[in-house]
Amino acid sequence: MRYLLYQRDDCPLCDAALDVLASARTPEFESVWIDGDAELEARYGARVPVLRDADRGVELGWPFDAEAVRAFLAR
C-alpha cells in the first residue's frame, strides 16, 4: 500500500484526521496502529496521526487540513 496512516486506538485527533482524509478524497490507504509496537511508538508516539507516502518516503504530520493533504498527494 502506498499510503499509510499511523494512528493509535482511542485517538480523537486520529478520528479527525480520518474525516480530513475523506474530505480530501485521499486514495485508499492502510491504517497502521502503533499501539504495542515499541519501534513505532518511539517514532510516532507523540506525532500521530501521520500520513506517509511509502513510495516517496515522505510524511505529513498532524495538524493538517484537506488542502494540505491534497498538496501532499500532488507532490
Rosetta blueprint (number, residue, H / E / L):
1 M L
2 R L
3 Y E
4 L E
5 L E
6 Y E
7 Q E
8 R L
9 D L
10 D L
11 C L
12 P H
13 L H
14 C H
15 D H
16 A H
17 A H
18 L H
19 D H
20 V H
21 L H
22 A H
23 S H
24 A L
25 R L
26 T L
27 P L
28 E L
29 F E
30 E E
31 S E
32 V E
33 W E
34 I L
35 D L
36 G L
37 D L
38 A H
39 E H
40 L H
41 E H
42 A H
43 R H
44 Y H
45 G L
46 A L
47 R L
48 V L
49 P L
50 V E
51 L E
52 R E
53 D E
54 A L
55 D L
56 R L
57 G L
58 V E
59 E E
60 L E
61 G E
62 W L
63 P L
64 F L
65 D L
66 A H
67 E H
68 A H
69 V H
70 R H
71 A H
72 F H
73 L H
74 A H
75 R L
